[in-house]
């Protein structure tokens, strides 16, 4: 079913709520269709909607059932659920079915603005594949999941080998999300001494000498994003403190509100660490609400040519050289190499080749471990032209 990105369906039996939401969406350029619970199914069946806002407490067919039906019609539909009275079992069920996010009543204009903008950011990421180079089906799936993640505020856990682009995906979600103007900060927990980690994350209180203390990365990010790399290196005491911060949304010792969105990655398997008692299951659950798994480059060789071309253009421009392409033999070598260092290794190899090449990257410009495994094209067999 073809989606109409700027079409919105509003399902509510509350006249004042309906009027306010309709006026807001219309002012933001949406073509708004309003219905009550009896006509909701027919409305969903009659046309495609990019955005569906549904009241969780509808009579007849409730918001949970309507969420299920909306996603059955189109799995890409962005469903926002209106929740009365905070988090309830019905709301949890709707989110489990695939609702993107929820609105609490009374609905605040700034909250509605942020979540509608996050929806539009998801649409931009889904259609702007230049942001995440994806020629393979597996990476297209990653892009699709990242697009869905743009529309919510939940923590994102990025799973994958070193060099697969976990931080790149996190930055893209942040860039196209609702808080794109806020900072995106990165902290590698593996590089921070244990005795300094608490202060780096949560800040430090004022000292007796009179300084005002300092904000940790969670507070300094404001409403932006924080990427915690190597979260598996976090000591148990810090894990406990982070659980409390996530639950209370308060950052102590300075008492700031936690508004930043967390993105996390780990070098070791967290499920194994949980079973070994090294990583707390409560923190694993809280950080793993949205999970995006990045495939290694060796499992998506069709992405190598597109990535190599991208890096070649970038490094050629940065070095003010006119390296215009990659020879078929060199591309064959790149495509058949196993890439243990993944995308990061490919970038380094292309940067080195760009330095050595005069105009076209040749097989001789590649490291021996890559050039030695090349599968040369047979005479007369079709093969890609040099990338330009």
C-alpha positions as CSV (number, residue, x, y, z in Angstrom):
1,X,0.0,0.0,0.0
2,X,1.4,3.4,-1.0
3,X,1.7,5.8,1.9
4,X,0.8,9.5,1.8
5,X,3.4,11.0,4.1
6,X,1.5,14.1,5.0
7,X,-1.9,12.5,5.5
8,X,-3.0,12.0,9.1
9,X,-5.9,10.1,10.7
10,X,-7.2,11.3,14.0
11,X,-9.4,8.9,16.0
12,X,-11.0,10.4,19.1
13,X,-14.4,10.7,20.7
14,X,-13.4,13.7,22.8
15,X,-14.6,16.9,20.9
16,X,-12.2,19.4,22.5
17,X,-9.2,17.1,22.1
18,X,-10.2,16.4,18.5
19,X,-10.5,20.0,17.7
20,X,-7.2,21.0,19.2
21,X,-5.3,18.1,17.5
22,X,-7.0,18.7,14.1
23,X,-6.1,22.4,14.2
24,X,-2.5,21.7,15.2
25,X,-1.9,19.1,12.4
26,X,-3.6,21.2,9.8
27,X,-1.3,24.1,10.7
28,X,1.7,21.9,10.2
29,X,0.6,21.0,6.6
30,X,-1.2,17.7,7.2
31,X,-4.3,16.7,5.4
32,X,-6.3,15.6,8.5
33,X,-9.1,13.0,8.4
34,X,-11.1,12.9,11.7
35,X,-13.2,9.9,12.7
36,X,-14.7,8.3,15.9
37,X,-14.3,4.7,16.9
38,X,-17.2,3.3,14.8
39,X,-15.7,4.6,11.5
40,X,-12.0,4.0,12.3
41,X,-11.6,0.7,10.6
42,X,-13.3,1.8,7.4
43,X,-11.1,4.9,7.3
44,X,-8.0,2.8,7.6
45,X,-9.1,0.5,4.9
46,X,-10.1,3.3,2.4
47,X,-6.7,5.0,2.1
48,X,-3.1,5.0,3.4
49,X,-2.0,7.3,6.3
50,X,1.5,8.1,7.3
51,X,0.5,9.3,10.8
52,X,-2.4,7.8,12.9
53,X,-3.2,9.3,16.3
54,X,-5.6,7.2,18.3
55,X,-7.2,7.6,21.8
56,X,-6.4,4.5,23.9
57,X,-9.8,4.6,25.6
58,X,-12.1,4.5,22.7
59,X,-15.5,2.8,23.2
60,X,-16.4,-0.1,21.0
61,X,-12.9,-0.8,19.5
62,X,-10.3,0.5,21.8
63,X,-6.9,2.0,20.9
64,X,-5.0,-1.3,21.3
65,X,-7.2,-3.1,18.8
66,X,-7.1,-0.1,16.4
67,X,-3.3,0.1,16.7
68,X,-3.2,-3.6,15.7
69,X,-5.4,-3.0,12.7
70,X,-3.6,0.1,11.6
71,X,-0.3,-1.8,11.5
72,X,-1.9,-4.8,9.8
73,X,-3.0,-2.4,7.0
74,X,0.5,-0.9,6.7
75,X,3.4,-1.8,9.0
76,X,5.2,1.5,8.2
77,X,2.3,3.6,9.7
78,X,3.5,5.8,12.5
79,X,1.0,5.4,15.3
80,X,0.8,7.8,18.3
81,X,-1.4,6.7,21.2
82,X,-3.2,9.2,23.4
83,X,-2.9,7.9,27.0
84,X,-5.2,9.1,29.8
85,X,-3.8,8.6,33.3
86,X,-0.2,7.8,32.5
87,X,1.3,4.4,31.7
88,X,-1.3,1.7,31.8
89,X,-1.4,-2.0,30.7
90,X,-3.3,-1.0,27.6
91,X,-0.6,1.6,26.7
92,X,2.2,-1.0,27.2
93,X,0.3,-3.4,25.0
94,X,-0.2,-0.9,22.2
95,X,3.6,0.0,22.3
96,X,4.4,-3.7,22.2
97,X,2.3,-4.1,19.1
98,X,4.3,-1.4,17.3
99,X,2.9,2.0,18.2
100,X,5.7,4.4,17.8
101,X,5.1,6.6,20.9
102,X,2.4,8.1,23.1
103,X,0.9,11.4,24.2
104,X,-0.2,12.0,27.8
105,X,-3.1,14.2,28.7
106,X,-3.5,17.1,28.9
107,X,-1.5,17.2,25.7
108,X,1.1,19.9,25.8
109,X,1.7,21.8,22.6
110,X,5.5,21.5,22.9
111,X,5.2,17.7,23.4
112,X,3.0,17.3,20.4
113,X,5.3,19.5,18.3
114,X,8.3,17.4,19.2
115,X,6.7,14.1,18.5
116,X,5.2,15.2,15.1
117,X,8.6,16.6,14.1
118,X,10.2,13.3,15.2
119,X,7.7,11.5,12.8
120,X,8.8,13.7,10.0
121,X,12.4,13.1,10.8
122,X,11.7,9.3,10.5
123,X,10.2,9.9,7.1
124,X,13.3,11.9,6.0
125,X,15.7,9.2,7.2
126,X,13.7,6.5,5.4
127,X,13.9,8.3,2.1
128,X,17.4,9.8,2.4
129,X,19.5,6.8,1.9
130,X,22.5,8.9,1.2
131,X,22.8,9.5,4.9
132,X,23.3,5.7,5.4
133,X,24.7,4.0,2.3
134,X,22.7,0.9,1.9
135,X,22.7,-1.2,-1.3
136,X,22.1,-4.5,0.4
137,X,18.8,-5.7,1.8
138,X,20.3,-6.2,5.2
139,X,21.4,-2.5,5.4
140,X,18.1,-1.3,4.0
141,X,16.4,-3.1,6.9
142,X,18.8,-1.2,9.3
143,X,17.8,2.1,7.7
144,X,14.1,1.2,8.0
145,X,14.5,0.4,11.7
146,X,16.6,3.5,12.3
147,X,13.8,5.5,10.6
148,X,11.3,4.1,13.0
149,X,13.6,4.9,15.9
150,X,13.6,8.6,14.9
151,X,10.0,8.9,16.0
152,X,10.4,7.9,19.6
153,X,12.4,8.9,22.7
154,X,13.3,5.5,23.9
155,X,17.0,4.4,24.4
156,X,18.5,2.7,21.4
157,X,21.0,-0.2,21.6
158,X,23.2,-0.6,18.6
159,X,24.5,-4.1,18.2
160,X,27.3,-5.1,15.8
161,X,31.0,-5.7,15.4
162,X,33.6,-2.9,15.8
163,X,33.7,-0.7,12.7
164,X,30.2,-1.5,11.4
165,X,28.9,2.0,11.9
166,X,27.0,2.0,15.2
167,X,27.9,5.5,16.0
168,X,27.0,6.6,12.4
169,X,23.5,5.1,12.8
170,X,23.1,6.8,16.2
171,X,24.1,10.2,14.7
172,X,21.7,9.7,11.8
173,X,18.8,8.9,14.2
174,X,19.7,12.0,16.2
175,X,20.0,14.1,13.1
176,X,16.6,13.2,11.7
177,X,14.8,13.1,15.1
178,X,12.9,15.7,16.9
179,X,15.8,17.1,18.8
180,X,18.3,17.5,15.9
181,X,19.3,21.0,17.0
182,X,20.5,19.7,20.3
183,X,24.0,18.3,20.9
184,X,25.1,14.7,20.2
185,X,27.8,13.8,22.7
186,X,29.9,10.6,22.8
187,X,31.6,8.9,25.8
188,X,33.7,5.8,25.5
189,X,33.4,4.2,28.9
190,X,36.3,1.9,28.2
191,X,38.7,4.8,28.1
192,X,37.5,6.5,31.4
193,X,39.2,5.4,34.6
194,X,36.7,3.9,37.1
195,X,37.2,6.6,39.7
196,X,36.4,9.3,37.2
197,X,33.5,7.7,35.4
198,X,30.7,8.7,37.8
199,X,31.7,12.4,37.5
200,X,32.0,12.1,33.7
201,X,28.5,10.7,33.5
202,X,26.5,12.5,36.2
203,X,28.6,15.5,37.1
204,X,30.2,16.5,40.4
205,X,28.9,18.7,43.3
206,X,30.3,22.1,44.3
207,X,33.6,21.8,46.1
208,X,34.4,23.3,49.5
209,X,36.7,25.7,47.7
210,X,33.6,27.4,46.1
211,X,33.4,26.2,42.5
212,X,30.0,25.4,41.3
213,X,30.6,21.8,40.4
214,X,30.3,20.6,36.8
215,X,27.7,18.9,34.7
216,X,28.3,15.4,33.5
217,X,27.6,14.3,29.9
218,X,24.0,13.3,30.7
219,X,23.3,16.9,31.8
220,X,25.4,18.7,29.3
221,X,23.5,17.1,26.4
222,X,20.3,18.8,27.4
223,X,17.5,17.4,25.2
224,X,20.1,16.0,22.7
225,X,21.7,12.6,22.4
226,X,24.3,10.7,24.4
227,X,26.2,7.8,22.8
228,X,27.6,5.5,25.5
229,X,30.2,3.4,23.7
230,X,31.4,0.2,25.4
231,X,28.7,0.3,28.0
232,X,29.7,-3.2,29.0
233,X,32.8,-1.6,30.7
234,X,30.5,0.2,33.2
235,X,31.2,-0.9,36.9
236,X,28.3,-2.3,38.8
237,X,28.0,0.7,41.2
238,X,27.7,3.0,38.2
239,X,25.1,0.7,36.6
240,X,23.0,1.0,39.8
241,X,23.2,4.8,39.7
242,X,22.3,4.9,36.0
243,X,19.2,2.7,36.7
244,X,18.1,5.2,39.3
245,X,18.7,8.1,37.0
246,X,16.6,6.5,34.2
247,X,13.8,5.7,36.6
248,X,13.6,9.1,38.3
249,X,14.7,11.2,35.3
250,X,16.9,13.1,37.7
251,X,20.7,13.4,37.5
252,X,22.4,13.6,40.9
253,X,24.3,15.2,42.5
254,X,23.2,18.4,40.8
255,X,19.5,17.5,40.5
256,X,19.2,18.2,36.8
257,X,16.3,16.6,34.8
258,X,17.4,13.9,32.4
259,X,16.1,14.9,29.0
260,X,18.8,13.4,26.8
261,X,18.2,10.3,24.7
262,X,20.6,7.4,25.2
263,X,22.3,5.4,22.5
264,X,24.5,2.5,23.6
265,X,26.8,-0.1,22.2
266,X,28.9,-2.9,23.7
267,X,32.1,-4.7,22.8
268,X,30.9,-7.9,24.7
269,X,27.6,-9.6,24.5
270,X,25.4,-8.1,27.2
271,X,23.1,-11.2,27.5
272,X,26.2,-13.3,28.4
273,X,27.4,-10.7,30.9
274,X,23.9,-10.7,32.5
275,X,24.0,-14.5,32.9
276,X,27.4,-14.2,34.4
277,X,26.2,-11.5,36.9
278,X,28.6,-8.9,35.5
279,X,25.9,-6.7,34.0
280,X,22.7,-5.9,35.8
281,X,19.6,-7.3,34.1
282,X,17.6,-4.2,35.1
283,X,19.9,-1.9,33.2
284,X,20.1,-4.2,30.2
285,X,16.3,-4.1,30.0
286,X,16.2,-0.3,30.2
287,X,18.9,0.2,27.5
288,X,17.6,-2.5,25.1
289,X,14.1,-1.2,24.5
290,X,15.0,-0.5,20.8
291,X,17.7,-2.7,19.3
292,X,19.3,-2.2,15.9
293,X,21.7,-4.9,14.7
294,X,24.3,-4.0,12.1
295,X,25.6,-6.7,9.9
296,X,29.4,-7.0,9.3
297,X,30.6,-5.8,5.9
298,X,31.7,-9.4,4.9
299,X,28.0,-10.3,5.0
300,X,26.9,-7.5,2.6
301,X,29.5,-7.4,-0.2
302,X,27.1,-5.5,-2.5
303,X,27.6,-2.5,-0.2
304,X,31.4,-2.4,-0.8
305,X,31.3,-0.6,-4.2
306,X,28.9,2.1,-3.0
307,X,30.9,2.7,0.2
308,X,34.3,2.7,-1.6
309,X,32.9,5.2,-4.1
310,X,31.6,7.4,-1.3
311,X,35.0,7.3,0.6
312,X,36.9,8.0,-2.6
313,X,35.0,11.1,-3.4
314,X,35.3,12.3,0.2
315,X,39.1,11.7,0.5
316,X,39.8,13.0,-3.0
317,X,38.0,16.3,-2.1
318,X,39.8,16.5,1.3
319,X,43.2,16.0,-0.3
320,X,42.5,18.3,-3.3
321,X,43.4,15.5,-5.7
322,X,41.6,14.3,-8.8
323,X,41.3,10.6,-8.2
324,X,38.4,9.8,-10.4
325,X,37.7,6.1,-9.9
326,X,38.6,2.5,-9.0
327,X,39.8,0.0,-11.5
328,X,37.8,-3.2,-12.0
329,X,40.7,-5.3,-10.7
330,X,41.0,-3.2,-7.6
331,X,37.2,-3.3,-7.1
332,X,37.2,-7.1,-7.4
333,X,39.8,-7.2,-4.6
334,X,37.8,-4.9,-2.4
335,X,34.6,-6.9,-3.0
336,X,36.2,-10.3,-2.2
337,X,38.1,-9.3,0.9
338,X,36.6,-10.3,4.3
339,X,36.9,-6.9,6.0
340,X,37.6,-7.9,9.6
341,X,37.6,-4.2,10.5
342,X,34.4,-3.6,8.6
343,X,33.5,-0.2,7.2
344,X,36.1,1.6,9.3
345,X,38.8,-0.6,7.7
346,X,37.4,0.0,4.2
347,X,37.6,3.8,4.8
348,X,41.2,3.5,5.9
349,X,42.1,1.4,2.8
350,X,40.5,3.9,0.4
351,X,42.1,6.8,2.1
352,X,45.5,5.2,1.7
353,X,44.8,4.3,-1.9
354,X,43.7,7.9,-2.6
355,X,47.1,9.1,-1.4
356,X,49.0,6.7,-3.6
357,X,46.9,7.0,-6.8
358,X,47.4,9.6,-9.4
359,X,44.0,9.4,-11.1
360,X,42.5,5.9,-10.8
361,X,43.0,3.5,-7.8
362,X,44.8,0.4,-9.1
363,X,45.4,-3.0,-7.5
364,X,48.9,-2.0,-6.6
365,X,47.6,0.8,-4.4
366,X,45.8,-1.7,-2.1
367,X,47.5,-3.4,0.9
368,X,48.9,-6.9,0.1
369,X,46.4,-8.7,2.2
370,X,43.7,-7.3,0.0
371,X,45.3,-7.4,-3.4
372,X,46.4,-11.0,-3.0
373,X,42.8,-12.3,-2.7
374,X,41.5,-10.7,-5.8
375,X,39.3,-12.7,-8.2
376,X,40.2,-11.2,-11.6
377,X,37.3,-10.8,-14.1
378,X,37.5,-13.4,-16.9
379,X,38.2,-12.0,-20.4
380,X,34.9,-11.0,-22.0
381,X,32.9,-11.3,-18.8
382,X,30.8,-8.3,-17.7
383,X,32.4,-6.3,-15.0
384,X,31.8,-2.8,-13.4
385,X,33.4,0.1,-15.1
386,X,35.7,2.2,-12.9
387,X,33.7,4.1,-10.3
388,X,33.6,7.8,-10.9
